[in-house]
Amino acid sequence: MKKLTKEKRDILIDTLAYQIMEGMDYESMECYVIEQLTDYYNTLNNEELITDAEHYFQAPLEEIV
């Protein structure tokens, strides 16, 4: 099994992620971002989700939804 130092692992991850992103068209990238954000927001409890939304929109929840 090949071994990586922490530094080389970080470089490999950054390089791989960047190259995959470079190969995506806009539609694929958009789908990926939406999927990742949806997955992230699904991990938050209601209070955290509301806080994030109110901070992003700079408005109270009642004005957002």
N, CA, C and O atoms as CSV, one atom per row, in Angstrom:
chain,resi,resn,atom,element,x,y,z
A,1,MET,N,N,0.840,-1.187,0.000
A,1,MET,CA,C,0.000,0.000,0.000
A,1,MET,C,C,0.882,1.247,0.000
A,1,MET,O,O,1.828,1.351,0.781
A,2,LYS,N,N,0.562,2.186,-0.881
A,2,LYS,CA,C,1.328,3.424,-0.950
A,2,LYS,C,C,0.956,4.313,0.226
A,2,LYS,O,O,-0.180,4.298,0.701
A,3,LYS,N,N,1.931,5.087,0.687
A,3,LYS,CA,C,1.697,5.950,1.838
A,3,LYS,C,C,1.870,7.411,1.437
A,3,LYS,O,O,2.673,7.743,0.565
A,4,LEU,N,N,1.107,8.266,2.087
A,4,LEU,CA,C,1.181,9.708,1.863
A,4,LEU,C,C,1.438,10.406,3.190
A,4,LEU,O,O,0.893,10.025,4.226
A,5,THR,N,N,2.265,11.420,3.142
A,5,THR,CA,C,2.394,12.284,4.314
A,5,THR,C,C,1.151,13.159,4.361
A,5,THR,O,O,0.424,13.245,3.371
A,6,LYS,N,N,0.897,13.799,5.473
A,6,LYS,CA,C,-0.242,14.714,5.603
A,6,LYS,C,C,-0.144,15.811,4.554
A,6,LYS,O,O,-1.142,16.154,3.919
A,7,GLU,N,N,1.040,16.357,4.369
A,7,GLU,CA,C,1.237,17.440,3.405
A,7,GLU,C,C,0.941,16.976,1.975
A,7,GLU,O,O,0.243,17.665,1.232
A,8,LYS,N,N,1.473,15.807,1.589
A,8,LYS,CA,C,1.235,15.302,0.237
A,8,LYS,C,C,-0.230,14.926,0.040
A,8,LYS,O,O,-0.779,15.113,-1.045
A,9,ARG,N,N,-0.857,14.402,1.074
A,9,ARG,CA,C,-2.285,14.077,0.999
A,9,ARG,C,C,-3.108,15.334,0.736
A,9,ARG,O,O,-3.992,15.337,-0.121
A,10,ASP,N,N,-2.813,16.405,1.479
A,10,ASP,CA,C,-3.525,17.670,1.294
A,10,ASP,C,C,-3.336,18.209,-0.121
A,10,ASP,O,O,-4.285,18.688,-0.741
A,11,ILE,N,N,-2.109,18.129,-0.626
A,11,ILE,CA,C,-1.819,18.597,-1.985
A,11,ILE,C,C,-2.566,17.751,-3.003
A,11,ILE,O,O,-3.131,18.290,-3.954
A,12,LEU,N,N,-2.578,16.433,-2.820
A,12,LEU,CA,C,-3.274,15.539,-3.734
A,12,LEU,C,C,-4.776,15.820,-3.744
A,12,LEU,O,O,-5.390,15.871,-4.810
A,13,ILE,N,N,-5.366,16.001,-2.571
A,13,ILE,CA,C,-6.797,16.302,-2.478
A,13,ILE,C,C,-7.111,17.611,-3.183
A,13,ILE,O,O,-8.060,17.676,-3.965
A,14,ASP,N,N,-6.330,18.659,-2.922
A,14,ASP,CA,C,-6.549,19.950,-3.575
A,14,ASP,C,C,-6.415,19.831,-5.094
A,14,ASP,O,O,-7.236,20.370,-5.836
A,15,THR,N,N,-5.391,19.133,-5.547
A,15,THR,CA,C,-5.149,18.972,-6.981
A,15,THR,C,C,-6.282,18.196,-7.644
A,15,THR,O,O,-6.779,18.592,-8.698
A,16,LEU,N,N,-6.685,17.100,-7.029
A,16,LEU,CA,C,-7.754,16.274,-7.573
A,16,LEU,C,C,-9.073,17.054,-7.617
A,16,LEU,O,O,-9.769,17.046,-8.632
A,17,ALA,N,N,-9.408,17.717,-6.523
A,17,ALA,CA,C,-10.656,18.488,-6.471
A,17,ALA,C,C,-10.664,19.587,-7.525
A,17,ALA,O,O,-11.669,19.785,-8.208
A,18,TYR,N,N,-9.558,20.297,-7.661
A,18,TYR,CA,C,-9.480,21.380,-8.643
A,18,TYR,C,C,-9.620,20.834,-10.061
A,18,TYR,O,O,-10.346,21.408,-10.872
A,19,GLN,N,N,-8.943,19.744,-10.368
A,19,GLN,CA,C,-9.001,19.191,-11.719
A,19,GLN,C,C,-10.390,18.665,-12.056
A,19,GLN,O,O,-10.853,18.822,-13.185
A,20,ILE,N,N,-11.061,18.041,-11.084
A,20,ILE,CA,C,-12.423,17.563,-11.315
A,20,ILE,C,C,-13.343,18.748,-11.553
A,20,ILE,O,O,-14.173,18.711,-12.462
A,21,MET,N,N,-13.210,19.800,-10.751
A,21,MET,CA,C,-14.017,21.003,-10.920
A,21,MET,C,C,-13.766,21.630,-12.288
A,21,MET,O,O,-14.711,22.063,-12.946
A,22,GLU,N,N,-12.523,21.685,-12.723
A,22,GLU,CA,C,-12.180,22.253,-14.023
A,22,GLU,C,C,-12.821,21.479,-15.173
A,22,GLU,O,O,-13.116,22.051,-16.222
A,23,GLY,N,N,-13.034,20.186,-14.975
A,23,GLY,CA,C,-13.622,19.363,-16.013
A,23,GLY,C,C,-15.145,19.408,-16.062
A,23,GLY,O,O,-15.753,18.843,-16.970
A,24,MET,N,N,-15.760,20.074,-15.096
A,24,MET,CA,C,-17.221,20.136,-15.045
A,24,MET,C,C,-17.747,21.282,-15.896
A,24,MET,O,O,-17.145,22.354,-15.966
A,25,ASP,N,N,-18.881,21.035,-16.541
A,25,ASP,CA,C,-19.561,22.152,-17.181
A,25,ASP,C,C,-20.383,22.872,-16.114
A,25,ASP,O,O,-20.500,22.396,-14.984
A,26,TYR,N,N,-20.942,24.006,-16.476
A,26,TYR,CA,C,-21.654,24.826,-15.491
A,26,TYR,C,C,-22.817,24.072,-14.865
A,26,TYR,O,O,-23.017,24.138,-13.652
A,27,GLU,N,N,-23.582,23.361,-15.675
A,27,GLU,CA,C,-24.754,22.647,-15.173
A,27,GLU,C,C,-24.359,21.573,-14.167
A,27,GLU,O,O,-25.011,21.423,-13.134
A,28,SER,N,N,-23.303,20.830,-14.456
A,28,SER,CA,C,-22.825,19.799,-13.527
A,28,SER,C,C,-22.345,20.413,-12.219
A,28,SER,O,O,-22.619,19.892,-11.139
A,29,MET,N,N,-21.624,21.532,-12.329
A,29,MET,CA,C,-21.118,22.204,-11.139
A,29,MET,C,C,-22.278,22.738,-10.292
A,29,MET,O,O,-22.255,22.645,-9.065
A,30,GLU,N,N,-23.289,23.296,-10.960
A,30,GLU,CA,C,-24.461,23.815,-10.262
A,30,GLU,C,C,-25.166,22.690,-9.503
A,30,GLU,O,O,-25.521,22.864,-8.338
A,31,CYS,N,N,-25.370,21.554,-10.138
A,31,CYS,CA,C,-26.018,20.410,-9.490
A,31,CYS,C,C,-25.218,19.933,-8.286
A,31,CYS,O,O,-25.781,19.621,-7.237
A,32,TYR,N,N,-23.908,19.881,-8.446
A,32,TYR,CA,C,-23.050,19.425,-7.361
A,32,TYR,C,C,-23.115,20.371,-6.160
A,32,TYR,O,O,-23.217,19.924,-5.018
A,33,VAL,N,N,-23.058,21.653,-6.418
A,33,VAL,CA,C,-23.102,22.643,-5.333
A,33,VAL,C,C,-24.434,22.559,-4.596
A,33,VAL,O,O,-24.463,22.561,-3.365
A,34,ILE,N,N,-25.535,22.484,-5.339
A,34,ILE,CA,C,-26.853,22.381,-4.711
A,34,ILE,C,C,-26.938,21.121,-3.858
A,34,ILE,O,O,-27.452,21.163,-2.740
A,35,GLU,N,N,-26.443,20.007,-4.373
A,35,GLU,CA,C,-26.461,18.749,-3.625
A,35,GLU,C,C,-25.650,18.854,-2.335
A,35,GLU,O,O,-26.103,18.417,-1.277
A,36,GLN,N,N,-24.467,19.426,-2.421
A,36,GLN,CA,C,-23.614,19.551,-1.240
A,36,GLN,C,C,-24.222,20.488,-0.200
A,36,GLN,O,O,-24.196,20.193,0.995
A,37,LEU,N,N,-24.767,21.615,-0.651
A,37,LEU,CA,C,-25.391,22.553,0.287
A,37,LEU,C,C,-26.628,21.943,0.934
A,37,LEU,O,O,-26.851,22.116,2.132
A,38,THR,N,N,-27.428,21.234,0.153
A,38,THR,CA,C,-28.619,20.577,0.697
A,38,THR,C,C,-28.221,19.540,1.742
A,38,THR,O,O,-28.829,19.471,2.811
A,39,ASP,N,N,-27.214,18.742,1.444
A,39,ASP,CA,C,-26.724,17.755,2.416
A,39,ASP,C,C,-26.251,18.438,3.693
A,39,ASP,O,O,-26.548,17.977,4.795
A,40,TYR,N,N,-25.515,19.535,3.544
A,40,TYR,CA,C,-25.020,20.267,4.717
A,40,TYR,C,C,-26.184,20.821,5.543
A,40,TYR,O,O,-26.224,20.642,6.760
A,41,TYR,N,N,-27.121,21.489,4.885
A,41,TYR,CA,C,-28.238,22.086,5.626
A,41,TYR,C,C,-29.109,21.028,6.287
A,41,TYR,O,O,-29.731,21.303,7.313
A,42,ASN,N,N,-29.169,19.837,5.729
A,42,ASN,CA,C,-29.920,18.756,6.365
A,42,ASN,C,C,-29.270,18.258,7.649
A,42,ASN,O,O,-29.928,17.590,8.446
A,43,THR,N,N,-27.982,18.570,7.870
A,43,THR,CA,C,-27.313,18.164,9.108
A,43,THR,C,C,-27.562,19.149,10.254
A,43,THR,O,O,-27.294,18.833,11.413
A,44,LEU,N,N,-28.071,20.334,9.934
A,44,LEU,CA,C,-28.287,21.363,10.952
A,44,LEU,C,C,-29.612,21.146,11.664
A,44,LEU,O,O,-30.568,20.625,11.089
A,45,ASN,N,N,-29.653,21.558,12.937
A,45,ASN,CA,C,-30.940,21.556,13.620
A,45,ASN,C,C,-31.693,22.822,13.190
A,45,ASN,O,O,-31.120,23.684,12.524
A,46,ASN,N,N,-32.958,22.935,13.563
A,46,ASN,CA,C,-33.782,24.062,13.114
A,46,ASN,C,C,-33.193,25.414,13.497
A,46,ASN,O,O,-33.207,26.351,12.699
A,47,GLU,N,N,-32.681,25.514,14.712
A,47,GLU,CA,C,-32.114,26.787,15.173
A,47,GLU,C,C,-30.911,27.195,14.325
A,47,GLU,O,O,-30.795,28.351,13.920
A,48,GLU,N,N,-30.016,26.243,14.061
A,48,GLU,CA,C,-28.841,26.532,13.239
A,48,GLU,C,C,-29.237,26.907,11.808
A,48,GLU,O,O,-28.659,27.814,11.209
A,49,LEU,N,N,-30.226,26.198,11.273
A,49,LEU,CA,C,-30.690,26.466,9.913
A,49,LEU,C,C,-31.302,27.859,9.809
A,49,LEU,O,O,-31.017,28.600,8.868
A,50,ILE,N,N,-32.135,28.209,10.770
A,50,ILE,CA,C,-32.754,29.534,10.767
A,50,ILE,C,C,-31.696,30.614,10.917
A,50,ILE,O,O,-31.757,31.636,10.234
A,51,THR,N,N,-30.733,30.405,11.796
A,51,THR,CA,C,-29.652,31.380,11.989
A,51,THR,C,C,-28.874,31.590,10.700
A,51,THR,O,O,-28.602,32.727,10.317
A,52,ASP,N,N,-28.516,30.503,10.030
A,52,ASP,CA,C,-27.785,30.615,8.761
A,52,ASP,C,C,-28.605,31.368,7.717
A,52,ASP,O,O,-28.087,32.248,7.030
A,53,ALA,N,N,-29.883,31.018,7.602
A,53,ALA,CA,C,-30.742,31.657,6.598
A,53,ALA,C,C,-30.917,33.143,6.889
A,53,ALA,O,O,-30.804,33.972,5.986
A,54,GLU,N,N,-31.189,33.478,8.137
A,54,GLU,CA,C,-31.376,34.890,8.493
A,54,GLU,C,C,-30.101,35.691,8.287
A,54,GLU,O,O,-30.148,36.852,7.879
A,55,HIS,N,N,-28.972,35.075,8.566
A,55,HIS,CA,C,-27.692,35.746,8.346
A,55,HIS,C,C,-27.456,35.954,6.847
A,55,HIS,O,O,-27.056,37.040,6.427
A,56,TYR,N,N,-27.699,34.928,6.049
A,56,TYR,CA,C,-27.457,35.020,4.613
A,56,TYR,C,C,-28.376,36.054,3.960
A,56,TYR,O,O,-27.919,36.909,3.201
A,57,PHE,N,N,-29.663,35.971,4.257
A,57,PHE,CA,C,-30.629,36.869,3.634
A,57,PHE,C,C,-30.726,38.225,4.332
A,57,PHE,O,O,-31.335,39.159,3.809
A,58,GLN,N,N,-30.128,38.322,5.503
A,58,GLN,CA,C,-30.192,39.532,6.320
A,58,GLN,C,C,-31.641,39.970,6.497
A,58,GLN,O,O,-31.998,41.134,6.315
A,59,ALA,N,N,-32.465,38.975,6.862
A,59,ALA,CA,C,-33.891,39.205,7.089
A,59,ALA,C,C,-34.404,38.149,8.052
A,59,ALA,O,O,-33.822,37.070,8.162
A,60,PRO,N,N,-35.502,38.456,8.758
A,60,PRO,CA,C,-36.076,37.450,9.650
A,60,PRO,C,C,-36.730,36.314,8.860
A,60,PRO,O,O,-37.083,36.480,7.693
A,61,LEU,N,N,-36.881,35.183,9.497
A,61,LEU,CA,C,-37.425,33.994,8.841
A,61,LEU,C,C,-38.759,34.277,8.164
A,61,LEU,O,O,-39.018,33.785,7.065
A,62,GLU,N,N,-39.600,35.065,8.814
A,62,GLU,CA,C,-40.932,35.345,8.275
A,62,GLU,C,C,-40.881,36.033,6.917
A,62,GLU,O,O,-41.822,35.910,6.133
A,63,GLU,N,N,-39.813,36.746,6.627
A,63,GLU,CA,C,-39.665,37.403,5.331
A,63,GLU,C,C,-39.019,36.486,4.284
A,63,GLU,O,O,-39.070,36.772,3.088
A,64,ILE,N,N,-38.420,35.401,4.735
A,64,ILE,CA,C,-37.712,34.493,3.822
A,64,ILE,C,C,-38.664,33.442,3.266
A,64,ILE,O,O,-38.692,33.191,2.061
A,65,VAL,N,N,-39.443,32.829,4.155
A,65,VAL,CA,C,-40.383,31.785,3.710
A,65,VAL,C,C,-41.787,32.108,4.176
A,65,VAL,O,O,-42.718,31.351,3.901
